[in-house]
Amino acid sequence: MGLVDGRVAVVTGAGRGIGREIALCLAEEGASVVVNDLGTGLAGEGHAEDPASETCKLIEAGGGRAVPNYESVADHQGAGRMISQAVDTFGKLDILVNNAGIVRDRSLLKMTEEDYDVVVAVHQKGTFNCTRHAAAHMREAGYGRIVNITSSAGLRGNFGQTNYGAAKAAIMGMTFVWALELARYGITVNAVAPAGLTRMTENLFGDKEAPPDQDPALNAPLVAFLASEEAGYVNGQVLGRTGFAYTIFQTPRQVAAMWREGGWTPSELAAHFHEVLGQHLQPVGMPAHPLLGKEQAKG
């Protein structure tokens, strides 16, 4: 018996990389899987390949059940058709993993409006679209597991990723809201910030061989756990992976306060800020992998 035996899952962006590994892991743990992937390039262009079918073949070769789906998560109606396919094919929907994404990395002064809009449409709106349709089915069933894929680029910041970072930070915020709203229906909503060598990060190590702890498959067990009944007590959390370790993030929260009767003037604040709040300034940016140089780590 697997952790999600008999469950039905939809995994978006599951044709390659981290999404494929999540779909394979869920299938190995007993779930039937709708494998969503448009087969586009990294920046969201073209439809030349069929990675969704390739993932399905791998699942079926292992004795599992899977069907491909080619809808765009950025299309609200298309997302609805994808969720309906899961229900029509397998009879229900228990698990949604919002993984689909693209990147168009540019520094702020080089980023176009289109670069921003298309990335936010896939990551942020796509996560909303799929969850909006899936949650309605889960509410009727009184059970559901939603896992949103966020990123340290949104939680900590990363050079050249205004669009991607904004969308991933928004996904964190949506995770908190949905965890509050949907808990009454037996639905949990959590987020995972994964790591691993994929198409999105293939240039990160340059000519160096990627270390074993960059295997994208290492993210899948955490997602499978969050997608299971065993994780019913985990809700509204942001988890991640660093090397061979799973981690948990804490939301931005107040860690210090400076108080003065009647409030502060700007000059008074400037004179005393460093004594109290200035002692708690946080670093910005994602930590570099030990095998990377500073320039490579910036992206």
C-alpha positions, 0 to 999 in steps of 0.5 A: 500500500502506497501513501496515496493508494487509490487517490487521483492526482493532477500534476501540472507541468509534469512532462519533464523535470521536477513535475515528472518526478512528482508524477512518477512518485505519486504513481508509485505510491498508488495514485492515478495521475493526469499528466499536464504539459503543453510541451512548450519551450522553457520560455513558453513558446512552441508545442513541438514535443509531447513530454506528457505522453512520455511521462504517462508511458513511464508511469504505465511501464511501472504498472500505474495509470496515467493520462496526458493533458495538454491544456494551458493552465493560464487559460481559466476554461482550459484549467477547468477542462483539465480538472474535469478530465481527471473526474471523468477518467478516474471518477474523482480528484483528490490531489492537485500539484500546481507545478507548471511554469516558465521563465523569461529571466531579465534584469528589471531594466531589460524586462518587457511587459510581455516578459512579465505578463506571460510568466505571471500568467502561467505561475500565478494565474495558472495556480489560481485557475487550477485550484479554483476548479479543483477545490470545488470538486474537493469540497463536495468530496470533503477531502483534498490535498493541494500542493503549490510549487513556489520558489526561493526566488520569491521567498528570498529574491533572485537576480533577474527574476522580477516576474518569476519571483513576483509570481512565486511570492504570490503563490505563497500568499495564496497558499496561506489564504486557501489554507484558511478558507478550505480547511473546513472542507477537509482540504489542506493547502501547502507550498514547496520550494524545490531544488534540482537540476532541470531545464530552468537551471541547466546552465547554473553549473556551467561546465561542472558536473551537477552534484548528486544533491541536485537530482530533481527526484529528491523533491518528490517524496516531500510532495507525495507526503503532503499529498497523503492522508498522513499529512492531514495535520500539515496546512498552510506551510511552506516547505523546501529542499536544500541538498538532501535535507527537507526544510521549512520556512517561516512566514515574514513575521515581526521579530522586533519592535521599537516603541515610543510614547506618542510615536516617532518623528522622522529625525528621532526614528533616523537617530534610533533605528539602527539600535533596535530594528537595524539589528535585525536586517535580513540578507537578500537573495538565494544562498549559493551552492558551494560548487558555484561562484558568486557570478554564477549564483546570481543567475 
